[in-house]
Amino acid sequence: MNINMILDMVSADGDRVVATAAGRSLTAAELSALSRRAAGRFRGHSAVLYLGVNHLAYPVALFGSVLAGVPFVPLNYRLGAEQLGALVDRHPGALVLRAEDLDDLLEVTAGQIDPELPELDWNGESVAVIIYTSGTTSAPKAALLRHRHLMAYVLNTLEFGSAAASDATLVSVPPYHIAGLTNLLSNLYTGRRIVYLTAFDAREWLDTVRAERVTHAMLVPTMLARIVDAVAGADAATPGLRSLAYGGSRTPRPVLERALRVFPATGFVNAYGLTETASSIALLGPDEHRAAFASEDPAVRDRLGSVGRPLPGIEIQIRTAAGELADPGTTGLVFARGAQISGEYGGRSALDAEGWFPTRDLGRLDDQGYLFIEGRADDTIIRGGENIAPAEIEDVLLAHPGITEAAVIGVPDPEWGQRLVAVLVGAGDPEEIKAWVRARLRSAKTPDSIVFRPELPKTETGKLLRRNLVTELENTHA
């Protein structure tokens, strides 16, 4: 299996518009032709490094890399010069595509001849894409995704050509995010036109949904929160938007409940996955959102905080620290197994002997198989010998009417090992906020200190940079 198979399949409908960006569009035939010509330019390089924004050149660069037989490596163009230079240096002999190079990939020279290209690897073992993890707790790692991983995701979860001719999806996640890659592959495969937003802005996002008659979209939680704020409680007035997927990090329950109210005609989808799993491995669908939102049963309503159940072809286990299977409802380490899961960094595989991948997320499964993610194992705070998951305290804090964002961290303490510090965006009396938490959780989970900030440090895709807060506050509150 090779992801060029997707391009070959959609090329049969050559006049269909497959992508739109900045007022310009590409048909399937144009994407195929431009990709072949790009491949002639890429051939002989060790990889293609993409340092641009969302652009029509993105699918051309991806499929050009595939046809040239070299890995495609989308890099975070927002990194500082030193960090970005260090990543580029990891790929000697690579071709670097910067913002100023992208328009050239869309140019067609009269009389240009298609190049001779290498035979494609159809067994799927070649590396298709290398994506650097966001590095929220450590230095970025190069996750390798082979063709077979990406094709397993597409073939196991999607139906070819299943979209209506008028369907369009809005992509505003950056191209170096796994969702940017899999949105491209999945929407090409299903036949949905892709509309690229170069940079996210809540008002522009809403305007684009209306102007382009967008039917589907995917957001990270920070984007969703900004859109909800922008409509200020009114109906979002996007009647054509049938599906809105969100994921990439935890979504605060208040944000989700407000979003469900301002998008009353839209079906919500919560997707959970990692770079190493070639996108989503669990999903909470629209009907499950509606049922949970309307239910008076606490156990059913609680599923709004879940990421749903495993996708076809995926198995999920929760294991205790001792490596044993956890009982339903018990928090432990999340392991996943399936054909789409790579779990490979460079020449090293993180899979165990039976093919299980340690996600390093903490979670639990309820008795109906719904998965609840409770944070990263690395985020666990050990206070007085007790393991405390910050997510539980953060959810309680976010239910306070004066708080819009919350992060709970542990800082060194000579008596307890670690003290709990809550870093909050919003307003309120610190003692009253502590009392709010104490009334809903055990006193051991009440923050020792409350710190207000105008914003929390995050990656461009909305993941909390918890380590930045720890570095900043551990000396102050030690």
C-alpha positions, -999 to 999 in steps of 0.1 A, spaced: 0 0 0 12 34 -9 -6 67 -3 -1 76 -40 -29 52 -45 -52 79 -31 -40 104 -57 -44 78 -85 -80 71 -74 -91 107 -73 -73 115 -106 -100 96 -124 -123 125 -118 -98 150 -132 -120 181 -134 -132 179 -98 -118 207 -75 -100 191 -47 -85 220 -28 -90 257 -24 -67 283 -7 -64 321 -9 -88 324 -38 -72 298 -59 -82 261 -66 -67 229 -78 -85 202 -97 -76 165 -93 -59 165 -127 -38 196 -118 -28 181 -85 -16 149 -102 4 168 -129 20 192 -105 29 164 -81 47 145 -109 66 176 -119 75 184 -83 88 148 -79 113 155 -107 126 184 -87 127 164 -54 144 133 -69 179 127 -56 173 145 -23 172 126 11 139 142 21 116 172 14 113 196 43 81 217 42 85 250 62 53 267 49 18 276 60 -14 260 47 -11 264 9 -21 246 -23 16 237 -25 12 214 6 -6 185 -12 17 190 -42 48 188 -20 34 157 -2 26 137 -33 57 150 -51 78 135 -22 59 102 -25 65 100 -62 101 109 -58 105 81 -32 117 104 -4 101 112 31 80 143 34 88 163 66 65 192 76 83 214 101 70 240 125 78 272 107 71 292 139 101 278 157 130 301 164 159 301 140 181 280 163 155 253 169 144 252 133 180 251 121 187 221 145 158 202 129 170 210 94 204 198 103 190 164 112 183 159 74 215 163 54 208 163 17 172 173 21 154 199 -1 140 227 20 108 244 9 103 277 25 73 301 22 89 319 -7 92 286 -27 56 275 -25 41 294 -54 68 280 -77 54 245 -71 21 256 -86 37 270 -118 34 250 -150 59 257 -178 47 253 -213 61 221 -229 73 207 -196 78 169 -198 69 146 -170 101 132 -155 110 95 -152 102 86 -116 114 56 -95 93 26 -90 70 31 -60 71 9 -29 38 -9 -28 44 -31 2 41 0 24 73 -3 43 89 29 30 88 59 53 61 83 39 62 111 64 83 122 94 65 144 119 82 159 149 62 156 181 54 189 198 78 183 227 55 195 255 75 175 280 108 169 263 127 176 231 108 169 198 111 133 186 109 123 149 79 100 146 81 79 114 49 70 96 52 44 69 28 42 40 11 11 55 3 30 87 -14 59 69 -32 36 44 -45 15 73 -60 46 89 -77 56 56 -89 22 46 -102 10 80 -121 42 88 -133 57 55 -154 49 25 -140 59 -9 -160 86 -27 -186 87 1 -189 126 3 -215 145 -16 -204 166 -45 -211 198 -26 -192 188 6 -163 209 17 -140 207 47 -122 237 63 -86 229 75 -71 255 98 -48 232 118 -11 238 108 5 215 82 31 202 106 3 187 128 -8 151 122 -43 163 117 -32 185 88 -17 154 70 -46 130 77 -72 157 68 -56 159 34 -56 121 28 -90 114 42 -108 142 24 -92 134 -9 -102 98 -4 -138 105 5 -141 132 -23 -146 163 -1 -131 196 -13 -105 209 11 -105 246 19 -73 258 35 -72 287 60 -36 301 60 -37 314 96 -65 309 122 -87 338 132 -121 331 147 -140 357 127 -123 347 95 -130 311 102 -167 319 106 -167 340 74 -150 313 55 -174 286 66 -203 307 53 -186 320 21 -172 286 10 -203 266 21 -182 245 44 -199 213 56 -171 198 78 -143 212 99 -117 202 124 -104 224 153 -81 221 182 -97 232 216 -81 266 217 -96 275 183 -130 262 194 -129 284 225 -120 315 205 -149 308 181 -173 304 209 -161 337 224 -164 354 191 -201 346 187 -207 357 224 -236 333 231 -255 339 198 -262 313 172 -231 308 151 -253 311 120 -235 284 100 -265 262 90 -245 243 64 -218 231 88 -229 195 95 -198 182 113 -173 198 136 -145 177 149 -122 187 177 -92 172 194 -54 174 199 -57 183 236 -82 183 264 -113 204 257 -127 221 289 -162 209 295 -176 245 298 -162 253 263 -177 222 248 -211 228 264 -212 264 251 -201 252 216 -230 227 215 -254 256 222 -241 280 196 -238 253 169 -273 237 174 -275 222 139 -239 208 139 -228 173 148 -198 173 171 -170 147 169 -143 143 195 -113 125 180 -84 111 201 -51 102 186 -14 109 185 13 115 159 26 80 165 -8 65 158 -13 81 124 -42 101 136 -74 91 154 -78 59 173 -110 67 193 -140 88 185 -171 102 202 -196 108 175 -225 133 170 -253 110 183 -232 103 215 -226 140 220 -264 147 217 -273 119 240 -248 128 267 -257 165 265 -294 159 269 -291 131 295 -299 135 332 -281 103 340 -247 114 354 -229 84 340 -242 91 305 -236 129 307 -201 122 319 -193 108 285 -191 144 271 -157 143 288 -147 111 270 -130 106 237 -154 79 227 -147 43 217 -120 28 196 -121 30 158 -123 -1 137 -91 -21 138 -80 -5 170 -76 -21 205 -72 -1 237 -61 -14 271 -57 4 304 -28 -10 325 -18 -5 361 17 7 370 25 -30 376 16 -38 340 -17 -56 348 -50 -49 331 -70 -23 350 -107 -28 360 -133 -7 343 -133 28 358 -98 25 372 -72 50 360 -40 36 344 -17 39 314 -33 38 280 -20 13 255 -32 9 219 -27 -16 191 -36 -16 155 -23 -17 119 -22 21 117 0 25 148 37 32 141 52 40 175 86 43 157 112 70 163 142 68 139 153 32 140 137 25 174 102 11 180 83 18 211 59 -12 205 61 -41 229 65 -77 218 28 -80 212 25 -48 192 11 -26 220 20 11 219 24 30 253 7 63 246 20 77 280 -15 91 285 -34 83 317 -69 72 312 -98 49 321 -124 29 303 -160 28 316 -181 -4 315 -194 5 280 -159 9 266 -158 47 265 -123 61 270 -115 90 293 -81 107 290 -69 122 322 -36 137 312 -1 127 305 17 103 328 46 128 329 22 154 344 14 133 375 21 152 407 33 131 438 22 149 470 29 131 502 33 98 484 -1 101 466 -3 103 428 -25 132 417 -36 138 381 -38 175 374 -68 171 350 -92 162 378 -84 194 397 -84 215 364 -119 203 355 -132 214 389 -114 248 386 -129 253 351 -164 248 365 -158 280 386 -176 309 370 -146 332 372 -121 309 355 -116 304 318 -83 284 317 -65 264 344 -33 244 348 -22 226 379 14 218 384 36 204 412 66 224 426 92 212 450 82 211 487 105 199 516 77 184 536 52 170 509 76 164 481 55 186 458 30 213 464 0 220 442 0 254 423 -30 263 402 -21 288 374 -54 304 362 -67 327 336 -97 347 349 -105 364 382 -115 355 417 -105 354 453 -78 328 459 -92 316 492 -127 313 477 -113 293 448 -95 270 471 -128 265 491 -145 257 458 -121 229 450 -121 216 486 -159 213 486 -157 191 455 -125 171 460 -105 158 489 -85 184 508 -52 168 495 -62 179 460 -68 215 469 -42 239 455 -17 252 480 -12 283 459 -32 302 432 -15 322 405 -32 344 379 -18 349 344 -32 367 314 -27 335 294 -12 301 296 18 290 275 7 267 247 19 253 215 4 266 182 -20 236 183 -32 244 218 -13 219 239 -4 233 273 34 238 278 32 226 314 70 224 317 73 262 311 51 269 341 71 245 362 103 261 353 89 295 360 73 288 393 93 261 410 118 285 425 91 310 435 69 285 453 95 260 465 
